[in-house]
Amino acid sequence: MPKYYPVMLDVRDRLAIVVGGDRVAAEKAAVLSASGARVHVISLEFCDELLLQAERKQVTLLRKTYEPGDLGGAFVVIAATSDPGLVQAVWAETQERGQLVNIVDMPEYCSFIMPSVLRREQLTIAVSTEGASPGLAKRIRHSLEDIFPPAYGPYLRLAALARTYLRSNGISYERRDDFFSDFFTSDVLARLVEGDSRQAVARTAELLRNYGIEVSANVLEAGLEEEKTHVNSDR
């Protein structure tokens, strides 16, 4: 049986603390920041990447040695360290506070582990080996990049837009499911892969007409761009 329960965690506007100042800490801080967290990094020294993130106002650097009590208010804690004393101290404080914690490369000191992630705007594909081999998880994720090209971004935006019209027109759940079966087997994605968004939008409008919804390709195209702005503003 798998040991982990997969979830998508909302960290927007929540405090995330990273303990450590090396390249690994920088990588973890960058992912948290990109997901909307307020990131504080605790270390006596910081790598160039963390200094750059701070310059860009993506993280706040706290130049100090970690002390018990430093994790107050954190929703998520990540420690990038192999120091046994520091590991034990961070683990003990997070357990006392009931915080989510990940100590890098030490699954026995983690309440969660981070998968290797492939993102195509709203499409997120996470690959995990449950800590057995993060390097292999990364390579599996790389192998998926060609299967799920960047065109999946606008493809998902078009799907979300179509769903809005289906729901607002009172189309039942079962009929909406039928629509997305047609959408999935259509050539919409192929058109987007070719860079022909106009034909992809026209095909989506045609599919909607099959379900009694009249919306012009021009209106859909404008909505697609508006949805892109919305998606990007959330990141």
Secondary structure as UniProt FT lines:
FT   TURN            12..13
FT   STRAND          15..19
FT   HELIX           23..34
FT   TURN            35..36
FT   STRAND          38..43
FT   HELIX           48..55
FT   TURN            56..57
FT   STRAND          59..63
FT   TURN            68..73
FT   STRAND          76..79
FT   HELIX           84..97
FT   STRAND          100..103
FT   TURN            104..105
FT   HELIX           107..109
FT   STRAND          116..120
FT   TURN            121..122
FT   STRAND          123..127
FT   TURN            130..131
FT   HELIX           134..144
FT   TURN            145..147
FT   TURN            150..151
FT   HELIX           152..168
FT   TURN            169..170
FT   HELIX           173..185
FT   HELIX           188..193
FT   TURN            194..195
FT   HELIX           197..209
FT   TURN            210..212
FT   HELIX           217..233
//
